[in-house]
Amino acid sequence: MTAAVARRATLARSVSLIREFGYEQSDPARFYGTLADDTARMVDDLWRGATDTTLDGRTVLDVGGGPGYFADAFAAAGATYVSVEPDAGEMHAAGLDARGSVRGSGTALPFRTNSVDLCLSSNVAEHVARPWDLAEEMLRVTRPGGIVVLSYTLWWGPFGGHETGPWHVLGGEYAARRYARVHGREPKNRFGASLFPIRASHGLRWARTTSSGELLAAFPRYHPRWAWWSVRVPAFREAAVSNLVLVLRAR
């Protein structure tokens, strides 16, 4: 089911996304716009591979959708896009139309069971103290046969500490204090409060044992296809994968 995603997973794409990452804080509209287009293509490919249908007319729920940067990209794919975000300030941070957004917690989603076709969470699980509660909620609201796409940043990877990296490898609290000392302000992502040390092994263990879904695929989100093998190597994958995508079919 990942054949189409794999075809797009080229070295040129990886380099382009890494370059765009440098604009995350200085020009978030540019960075998240690029990421949104890439994410919508990835999700569309995964949906087609799992169901042999398009996203046209399907309901996509984005858990942790922030200010709605992904809305236009999914609308272009024909999907009905809805996002849920716990922080009202974050929802309106970019000045975008938030009428498709719902304020709520990812670990207690304000949606009926089996109410959406596809549930997505992009780079959110590492910001949640109980990420697998969030993952189970994503499966709960997804109709049987629909899919869940959960993508998150690994703690021991190069971007695990977000703006405090690479010092996070010496300890999350140390990295946060160092950032505050050097920059004169607290980091946006505070270790222990809004950033947690999540691992590939944690997600794979959950995905293989949950009774609510079936694991269809696991691959590095930003790597070229020839580096996907790294997910299969314990310990090594924690530093090498950077961002892990888990794809599950809801039961």
N, C-alpha and C positions, 0 to 999 in steps of 0.2 A: 504493500500500500504506500510505501515511501518512494517509489520509483521516480515520480515526477519531482518530488522534493530533492531527491538525490541528483537529478539532472541539473537543477539550478544551483546546487551546492558546489560552486566553483571557487577557485582561489581568488579570482577577480572580485566575486561577490564578497568574500570574507574580508579582503583588503578594503573594499569600499565601505563596508559597515564599520570596520575599526576606525577608519578615518572620520566617519560621521560621529562616532562616539565622542570625539573631542569637542563637539558642539553641544553636548547634552545640557550643560549649565549656561553657556554663553548664548546659545541660540536654540532653545529647546524645540521651537516650531520646526526648524530645519531637521534636527536629529529625529524627533518623534514622527515627523512626516515621512521621512525615509524608512524608519522602522515600521511604521504602519503599513506602507505599501508592501514591504517585504513580508510582514506577518500575514497580511490578508492573502497574499499569493501562497504562502506556506500552508495556511489553514484551508484554503480552497483546494489545494492539491491533496491534502490529507483527507478532506471530506470526500472528494471524488474517488480517491483510492479505497476508502472504507465503504462507500455506499453506491458508487457508480452513478451518482447524480451530482448536480451543481448546487451551489449555495443559493441560487435564485429562489426567493420566497421563503427561505429558512430563517429561523430566529437564532441569532448569535448573542449570547450573553458574555460580556467581557467583565470579569471579576477584578476589580482594582483598575478600572478604566481611566482614572484620573480626570483630566479636563476634557477627554473625548477626542484625542488626536486620531484614534483609529476609526472613528465613525465614518468619515468620507470614504476611506479605503474599502470598508465592508459594504457600504451602500453601493459603491461602484461594482461590486461583485453580485449585487442583487439581493443581498441579505437584509433582514430587518435587524438592526444593531441596537442593543440595549447594554448600558454599562452600569455597574454598581460600584460606588466609591464611598468609604466611610467619612472622608474629610471634606466638609463643605468648601473650605478654602481651596483645596486641591481641585475640586470640581470646576471652580470658576477661575482658576489661576491663569488660564490662557485666553479668557474672554470669548470662548467658543459657545455655540448654542448648546445648552445643557438639558434641553427638553427630553432627550433620550436617555438621561441619566437618572438613577435612583440612588438615594443616599441609604447606605446600609452596610452591615458587616459581612465580610467574606466568609466568616465562620458561622454565620447565622443568616443565610441569604433570604431576603424578603420575597421569595418566589415559591410558587406551588411546586410540589413534587412532579417530575416528568413534564415540565412546562416549556422547555426549550429544546431545540434540535442540537445545538452545539454550544459548549461552554468553554471559554478560553480564559486563561490567566497568564499574563505575560510579565515576568520579572516582578512578581508580587510575593510569592511564597517566602522568599528570604526576609521579608519585612513583617512576617506574621509569627508570633510566638508559638502558635499551634498550627503549623502549615498543613498537617494531614487532616485536621478538622475542616480546614478550607477545602482540601481536595475531596473529602467525602461529601461536603455540601455541593460541590460542583457536580458530582455524580448523581446526587439526589435530585437535583432540579433538571437533569438531562433525561429526556425520554429514552426508554429502552431502544437500543439500536443506534441512538445518537452517539456523538463522540465528545470526549473531554480532551483538551489540549492544555497541558500544564507545563509551562516553561519557567525555569528559575535559575538564578545565578549561584554557582557553587562557592562556598566559603573559601576553600583553599585555592581557588583559581585566581588569575591575575586581577579580576574585577570583584572579587568577593568582598572586599572592604569598601567598595564603591569609591567615593572621593577620598577616603582615608587610606586607600591602598598605595603602595604595596605593604605598608607598615602593619596591616592587620595580621600578617603572618606571625608577628611577634606578640599578638594579643589584641583583641578588639578594643578593650578599654585603653590600652596604651596608645593604639592608633588614634582613637577619638581624642584623647588628651593632647597628643602631639599635634593633631590638626588644629585644635583650638588655640594652642600656643603659637603655632606658625602663622595662622590666618587671622587670629584675633576674633574668631567666632566659632560657635559650635558647628559641627558638620550637620548637614541636612539629615543624614542617615546615622542615627545615634545607636551605637552598639548596646544591645540589651534592652532597648526601648523600641526602636524601629528597624533594627538590623540584627539578624541572628545567624549563627554558624550552621547553615544547612548543608547537607552533603548529598552526593549522588547515591550513596548506599541507602540513605534514609528513604529517598523517593522510590528507588527500585524495590526496596523491601515492601513499602506500602503498596505499590502498584501490583506486585505479584501476589499479594495476600488479601487485598480487599475483596469482599464478597459482592461489592456493588458494581464492579466493572471488570473488564478483561483487558490486560495490557496488550496493545497491538504493536507498539514500536517505542523505542527509546534511542535518541540520537543527539549529537551535539548541535545546538541551534546555529552557531555561526561558523562552524568548521567546514572546510571542503570535504567532499564525499570520501576522499581517500584517507581521511583522518577519523572517520566514524568508528573504526575498530577500537579506539581508545575507551569507549564506553564499556567494553567487555573486560577491561583489565582492572581488577580491584586495586585500590590505593592509588595507582597511577592516574586513574580517571578523575580523582578528586582535584588534582592540580591541572590536568591536561584538558578536560572537557570544557571548562569555563561556564557554559550554560547548557543545562540538560532539558530536553523536550521529552515529556511522557505523553503518549497518546493512548487513550483507553476507550473501549466501547462500553457504554452504560448498559446495565442489565435491568 
